[in-house]
């Protein structure tokens, strides 16, 4: 992590991972801004509502960017999503230097949730920004269980988060995210 500048723009969804990311940088006394992307995902309204509450809790600014004409997304892998988010965050970065961060984590088979992805995106962002903007994901080597453990140890307000990919009452028990959360909490409650 680079602390040469104290500003971080966090790509945030209102879910557990991005909220953990907000808490992480808050603990390091960073100046935090949040950016939310509405790309017509099923849960966009509930995610944004959750993120508004999280933004108030952490006293951060929040910008919503609406992306039109991409179709309707239900759940699972959306090809190029995290790359698009990082590039759109770069377009919306309003400081001369700093960090663009997200809550991506280990434990999926998605290329865009890996250290390799981050290092390859960093090369492009570095060229565009002349080396003034860094890409980070502090939990890239954490599993979902480890992120939840971090949140519980740090007293992150998990009750404010929303994570159901289908936009239903969570945990819906049908989408991959809710299935993961049900399994994690079942193990933790044993």
LUMTI-995301 format. One line per 5 residues: number of its first residue (from 1); for each residue x, y, z of N, C-alpha, C, O. Coordinates in pm, whole numbers. Layout:
BEGIN
NUM> X:Y:Z:X:Y:Z:X:Y:Z:X:Y:Z  ... .
# end
This chain:
BEGIN
1> 84:-118:0:0:0:0:88:124:0:190:130:69  48:221:-78:123:344:-94:56:456:-13:-59:491:-37  131:510:84:77:621:165:137:755:125:132:850:203  195:763:4:254:889:-39:149:997:-59:179:1116:-50  28:957:-84:-82:1051:-90:-191:999:1:-202:879:23 .
6> -269:1088:54:-367:1049:154:-509:1039:100:-603:1033:178  -527:1037:-33:-662:1027:-89:-684:891:-153:-599:840:-226  -801:834:-124:-839:707:-187:-983:718:-237:-1071:764:-165  -1004:675:-361:-1137:663:-418:-1170:514:-418:-1103:435:-484  -1272:476:-343:-1308:335:-328:-1428:302:-415:-1533:367:-406 .
11> -1411:201:-498:-1522:148:-577:-1606:67:-480:-1560:-36:-429  -1727:112:-453:-1806:54:-345:-1943:9:-394:-2005:72:-479  -1988:-103:-338:-2117:-161:-379:-2220:-162:-267:-2338:-191:-290  -2178:-130:-146:-2268:-142:-32:-2260:-279:33:-2332:-307:130  -2173:-364:-20:-2156:-498:35:-2046:-507:139:-1984:-407:175 .
16> -2025:-626:188:-1928:-651:295:-1786:-615:253:-1714:-550:328  -1746:-658:133:-1606:-641:91:-1568:-494:75:-1463:-452:124  -1652:-417:9:-1619:-276:-10:-1631:-199:122:-1560:-100:142  -1720:-242:210:-1731:-176:340:-1607:-206:425:-1559:-119:498  -1556:-327:416:-1430:-361:484:-1318:-272:431:-1233:-226:506 .
21> -1319:-249:300:-1219:-164:236:-1228:-20:289:-1125:43:315  -1348:31:303:-1368:166:359:-1309:173:500:-1235:266:533  -1341:74:581:-1290:70:718:-1138:64:720:-1073:130:801  -1081:-17:632:-935:-33:623:-867:102:603:-773:136:675  -914:178:505:-851:307:476:-886:413:581:-807:504:606 .
26> -1002:402:642:-1039:494:751:-940:476:867:-897:574:928  -907:351:897:-811:324:1005:-673:382:976:-596:408:1068  -642:403:849:-513:460:810:-521:612:789:-426:674:742  -636:669:826:-657:814:819:-650:870:677:-602:981:656  -697:793:581:-705:842:445:-827:931:427:-928:915:496 .
31> -817:1025:334:-930:1102:287:-1002:1012:187:-948:979:82  -1125:971:220:-1196:868:143:-1312:928:66:-1391:1007:119  -1321:890:-62:-1438:917:-145:-1486:782:-196:-1407:691:-217  -1617:771:-216:-1676:647:-266:-1738:672:-403:-1788:780:-431  -1732:568:-487:-1799:573:-616:-1880:446:-633:-1829:336:-612 .
36> -2006:463:-672:-2098:351:-691:-2137:346:-839:-2166:450:-899  -2139:226:-896:-2177:210:-1036:-2310:137:-1047:-2326:24:-1002  -2405:207:-1109:-2535:148:-1143:-2524:106:-1289:-2529:189:-1379  -2508:-25:-1311:-2496:-76:-1448:-2615:-165:-1482:-2605:-258:-1563  -2728:-135:-1419:-2854:-206:-1439:-2852:-344:-1375:-2923:-435:-1419 .
41> -2771:-360:-1270:-2768:-486:-1197:-2897:-499:-1115:-2956:-399:-1074  -2939:-622:-1092:-3066:-649:-1023:-3074:-582:-886:-3181:-539:-845  -2962:-574:-815:-2962:-525:-677:-2926:-376:-666:-2903:-327:-555  -2921:-304:-776:-2868:-168:-774:-2936:-75:-673:-2867:3:-608  -3066:-80:-659:-3135:10:-567:-3099:-23:-422:-3065:67:-345 .
46> -3105:-150:-386:-3072:-189:-248:-2924:-169:-218:-2888:-131:-107  -2839:-195:-317:-2695:-171:-296:-2670:-22:-272:-2597:15:-179  -2729:63:-355:-2708:207:-340:-2764:258:-207:-2701:340:-141  -2882:211:-169:-2939:251:-40:-2847:213:75:-2823:292:166  -2794:90:70:-2701:45:174:-2576:133:175:-2529:174:281 .
51> -2525:162:57:-2403:243:49:-2427:385:98:-2337:445:157  -2543:440:75:-2575:573:129:-2564:572:282:-2509:664:341  -2617:468:345:-2609:456:491:-2465:435:537:-2424:490:639  -2390:357:464:-2249:331:497:-2169:461:482:-2084:492:566  -2196:535:376:-2129:663:354:-2155:760:468:-2064:831:512 .
56> -2277:765:516:-2310:850:631:-2236:803:756:-2182:884:831  -2234:673:777:-2168:616:894:-2019:655:898:-1967:696:1001  -1953:642:783:-1809:671:776:-1779:817:740:-1663:856:733  -1885:896:717:-1869:1039:685:-1781:1059:561:-1682:1132:563  -1821:991:453:-1748:1001:327:-1838:1060:218:-1960:1057:230 .
61> -1776:1112:115:-1854:1156:-1:-1887:1033:-86:-1815:933:-84  -1996:1043:-162:-2041:931:-246:-2088:986:-379:-2171:1077:-384  -2035:929:-486:-2079:965:-621:-2139:841:-686:-2083:731:-679  -2255:860:-749:-2320:752:-822:-2301:776:-971:-2328:885:-1021  -2255:673:-1042:-2237:679:-1186:-2330:576:-1248:-2325:458:-1215 .
66> -2416:622:-1339:-2509:533:-1407:-2455:500:-1546:-2421:589:-1624  -2448:372:-1574:-2400:323:-1703:-2520:265:-1776:-2582:170:-1728  -2553:321:-1889:-2674:280:-1960:-2643:185:-2075:-2530:179:-2125  -2746:112:-2114:-2741:28:-2233:-2645:-89:-2227:-2592:-131:-2330  -2621:-141:-2110:-2538:-261:-2099:-2621:-388:-2088:-2565:-498:-2089 .
71> -2752:-376:-2079:-2836:-494:-2063:-2875:-513:-1918:-2844:-430:-1833  -2941:-623:-1890:-2982:-658:-1754:-2892:-768:-1702:-2877:-872:-1766  -2832:-746:-1586:-2743:-845:-1527:-2809:-906:-1405:-2860:-835:-1318  -2809:-1034:-1398:-2871:-1105:-1286:-2767:-1128:-1176:-2773:-1064:-1071  -2674:-1218:-1200:-2571:-1248:-1099:-2453:-1316:-1165:-2456:-1346:-1285 .
76> -2348:-1339:-1087:-2232:-1410:-1138:-2137:-1319:-1215:-2139:-1197:-1198  -2056:-1380:-1298:-1951:-1311:-1371:-2009:-1218:-1478:-2092:-1259:-1559  -1964:-1093:-1475:-1992:-997:-1581:-1856:-965:-1642:-1775:-896:-1580  -1831:-1014:-1762:-1700:-999:-1824:-1657:-853:-1831:-1730:-769:-1882  -1537:-825:-1779:-1480:-691:-1785:-1531:-593:-1681:-1490:-477:-1682 .
81> -1618:-637:-1591:-1680:-544:-1496:-1578:-472:-1409:-1579:-349:-1402  -1489:-545:-1342:-1396:-479:-1252:-1298:-389:-1327:-1260:-284:-1277  -1257:-430:-1447:-1170:-344:-1529:-1245:-215:-1565:-1190:-106:-1553  -1370:-230:-1608:-1450:-111:-1641:-1464:-21:-1520:-1453:101:-1532  -1488:-79:-1403:-1502:1:-1281:-1375:80:-1251:-1381:199:-1219 .
86> -1259:13:-1260:-1133:84:-1233:-1113:198:-1333:-1071:307:-1295  -1141:174:-1461:-1123:279:-1561:-1223:393:-1545:-1187:509:-1562  -1347:360:-1511:-1446:465:-1485:-1411:543:-1359:-1435:664:-1352  -1356:475:-1259:-1310:545:-1139:-1195:639:-1174:-1187:750:-1121  -1106:595:-1263:-996:680:-1307:-1050:806:-1375:-1001:917:-1349 .
91> -1150:790:-1461:-1211:906:-1528:-1271:1002:-1425:-1268:1124:-1445  -1324:948:-1315:-1389:1030:-1212:-1295:1070:-1099:-1339:1133:-1003  -1168:1037:-1109:-1071:1070:-1004:-1040:1219:-1012:-991:1267:-1114  -1070:1293:-906:-1057:1438:-912:-944:1494:-827:-947:1611:-788  -844:1412:-798:-727:1457:-722:-604:1440:-811:-605:1359:-903 .
96> -497:1516:-783:-378:1503:-868:-305:1370:-851:-233:1326:-941  -324:1306:-736:-264:1174:-714:-338:1103:-601:-418:1164:-530  -311:975:-586:-376:896:-482:-397:753:-523:-321:698:-603  -502:693:-468:-527:549:-485:-672:529:-530:-763:598:-485  -690:433:-619:-822:380:-650:-824:239:-594:-739:157:-629 .
101> -920:209:-507:-922:80:-439:-1058:13:-453:-1159:77:-482  -1057:-117:-433:-1182:-193:-430:-1170:-307:-331:-1061:-336:-280  -1282:-371:-304:-1286:-480:-208:-1272:-618:-271:-1313:-717:-211  -1215:-627:-393:-1201:-760:-452:-1118:-849:-362:-1028:-803:-292  -1149:-977:-365:-1085:-1071:-274:-1061:-1206:-340:-1113:-1235:-448 .
106> -982:-1286:-273:-947:-1420:-317:-1065:-1515:-293:-1151:-1490:-208  -1069:-1623:-367:-1170:-1724:-341:-1267:-1744:-455:-1355:-1830:-449  -1252:-1664:-560:-1335:-1686:-679:-1242:-1732:-792:-1120:-1722:-780  -1298:-1781:-898:-1219:-1820:-1014:-1211:-1707:-1116:-1165:-1728:-1228  -1254:-1589:-1078:-1259:-1477:-1170:-1121:-1413:-1184:-1055:-1382:-1085 .
111> -1078:-1395:-1308:-950:-1329:-1336:-945:-1190:-1272:-841:-1149:-1220  -1058:-1118:-1275:-1057:-980:-1224:-1069:-971:-1072:-1101:-865:-1018  -1042:-1082:-1005:-1030:-1085:-858:-896:-1148:-822:-889:-1237:-737  -790:-1102:-888:-658:-1162:-867:-549:-1056:-862:-567:-943:-910  -435:-1093:-804:-320:-1003:-802:-273:-972:-945:-231:-860:-975 .
116> -279:-1073:-1030:-237:-1053:-1170:-322:-943:-1236:-268:-854:-1302  -452:-950:-1217:-543:-848:-1271:-503:-710:-1220:-492:-615:-1298  -481:-698:-1089:-446:-568:-1031:-315:-514:-1089:-306:-396:-1121  -215:-601:-1102:-87:-553:-1154:-99:-513:-1301:-33:-418:-1344  -181:-583:-1379:-198:-548:-1519:-279:-418:-1535:-248:-336:-1622 .
121> -381:-399:-1453:-456:-274:-1456:-366:-158:-1411:-373:-48:-1465  -282:-184:-1311:-191:-80:-1260:-101:-27:-1371:-75:93:-1376  -53:-114:-1457:35:-71:-1567:-37:32:-1654:21:134:-1691  -162:4:-1687:-239:95:-1773:-269:225:-1699:-252:333:-1756  -315:216:-1574:-347:336:-1496:-221:421:-1475:-228:543:-1479 .
126> -109:355:-1452:17:427:-1435:52:508:-1559:99:622:-1549  30:450:-1676:58:521:-1801:-36:641:-1817:9:750:-1853  -164:621:-1791:-259:732:-1803:-230:844:-1704:-241:962:-1738  -193:808:-1582:-177:908:-1476:-33:953:-1457:-3:1030:-1365  56:906:-1541:199:937:-1528:252:897:-1391:337:965:-1333 .
131> 200:786:-1341:248:730:-1216:192:792:-1090:240:762:-981  91:878:-1101:40:948:-983:-77:876:-915:-112:908:-802  -136:778:-984:-250:707:-927:-217:558:-918:-172:498:-1016  -238:502:-803:-210:360:-777:-341:283:-766:-445:339:-729  -334:156:-798:-448:64:-786:-421:-26:-666:-312:-81:-652 .
136> -520:-42:-579:-506:-129:-463:-634:-206:-436:-743:-163:-472  -617:-319:-373:-727:-401:-321:-671:-469:-196:-611:-577:-206  -689:-408:-80:-622:-458:41:-659:-600:81:-589:-663:161  -770:-652:28:-814:-786:67:-800:-888:-47:-864:-993:-44  -717:-858:-146:-704:-945:-262:-657:-1087:-225:-685:-1182:-298 .
141> -588:-1102:-113:-543:-1234:-69:-627:-1291:45:-590:-1392:105  -739:-1226:77:-829:-1272:182:-943:-1352:121:-990:-1322:11  -987:-1454:193:-1111:-1523:156:-1228:-1443:214:-1208:-1353:295  -1348:-1477:172:-1467:-1410:226:-1474:-1428:378:-1509:-1335:450  -1441:-1548:425:-1442:-1574:570:-1343:-1482:642:-1373:-1430:749 .
146> -1225:-1464:584:-1125:-1376:646:-1171:-1231:647:-1142:-1156:741  -1241:-1190:544:-1294:-1053:541:-1401:-1036:649:-1404:-934:718  -1487:-1134:664:-1590:-1127:769:-1523:-1127:907:-1567:-1053:996  -1420:-1207:926:-1346:-1206:1053:-1287:-1067:1079:-1292:-1017:1191  -1230:-1006:975:-1176:-871:986:-1287:-774:1029:-1269:-694:1120 .
151> -1400:-784:961:-1513:-694:991:-1560:-710:1135:-1588:-611:1203  -1570:-832:1180:-1615:-855:1318:-1513:-804:1419:-1550:-743:1519  -1385:-827:1393:-1280:-779:1485:-1276:-626:1488:-1248:-567:1592  -1303:-563:1374:-1297:-417:1362:-1430:-348:1392:-1440:-226:1390  -1532:-429:1421:-1666:-376:1447:-1720:-294:1328:-1779:-187:1345 .
156> -1697:-347:1209:-1751:-287:1087:-1902:-307:1090:-1948:-416:1124  -1980:-207:1056:-2127:-217:1066:-2187:-307:956:-2247:-257:860  -2170:-437:971:-2221:-532:872:-2372:-523:854:-2424:-556:748  -2441:-476:957:-2587:-464:949:-2630:-358:846:-2745:-358:803  -2539:-270:807:-2570:-169:706:-2547:-219:564:-2594:-157:468 .
161> -2476:-330:549:-2438:-378:416:-2552:-453:347:-2647:-500:410  -2539:-463:216:-2633:-541:136:-2553:-617:31:-2472:-557:-40  -2576:-748:19:-2492:-830:-68:-2565:-926:-160:-2498:-1001:-231  -2696:-929:-165:-2767:-1025:-249:-2761:-982:-396:-2807:-873:-430  -2704:-1067:-481:-2691:-1035:-623:-2825:-1024:-695:-2835:-960:-799 .
166> -2928:-1085:-640:-3059:-1087:-705:-3149:-971:-662:-3258:-954:-716  -3103:-892:-566:-3183:-780:-519:-3298:-820:-429:-3394:-745:-412  -3288:-939:-371:-3395:-991:-284:-3361:-968:-138:-3257:-911:-104  -3451:-1014:-52:-3423:-1009:92:-3307:-1105:119:-3311:-1222:79  -3206:-1056:185:-3088:-1139:208:-3095:-1213:340:-3152:-1160:436 .
171> -3040:-1330:349:-2981:-1407:240:-3090:-1481:162:-3173:-1551:221  -3088:-1465:30:-3192:-1527:-53:-3174:-1678:-63:-3270:-1752:-85  -3050:-1725:-47:-3022:-1868:-56:-3009:-1918:-198:-2987:-2037:-221  -3021:-1827:-297:-3015:-1867:-438:-2890:-1815:-508:-2829:-1889:-586  -2852:-1692:-484:-2735:-1637:-553:-2607:-1686:-484:-2610:-1727:-368 .
176> -2496:-1679:-557:-2368:-1729:-504:-2325:-1654:-378:-2275:-1715:-283  -2346:-1523:-376:-2306:-1444:-259:-2382:-1486:-134:-2322:-1507:-29  -2513:-1498:-145:-2594:-1537:-28:-2562:-1680:16:-2559:-1708:136  -2538:-1770:-78:-2501:-1907:-43:-2370:-1908:35:-2356:-1981:133  -2273:-1826:-10:-2146:-1816:63:-2167:-1764:204:-2112:-1819:300 .
181> -2248:-1660:218:-2271:-1601:351:-2342:-1699:444:-2307:-1708:562  -2440:-1772:392:-2510:-1871:474:-2411:-1976:524:-2412:-2011:642  -2325:-2024:435:-2227:-2127:474:-2126:-2072:574:-2092:-2140:671  -2078:-1950:552:-1979:-1891:644:-2038:-1872:783:-1976:-1908:883  -2159:-1814:790:-2219:-1790:919:-2258:-1920:989:-2256:-1926:1112 .
186> -2292:-2024:913:-2323:-2154:973:-2199:-2212:1039:-2207:-2268:1149  -2085:-2199:974:-1959:-2250:1030:-1921:-2169:1154:-1881:-2227:1255  -1935:-2037:1146:-1896:-1951:1258:-1986:-1971:1380:-1942:-1949:1493  -2109:-2011:1359:-2204:-2028:1470:-2200:-2165:1532:-2276:-2192:1625  -2114:-2254:1484:-2103:-2390:1541:-2030:-2388:1672:-2012:-2493:1734 .
# end
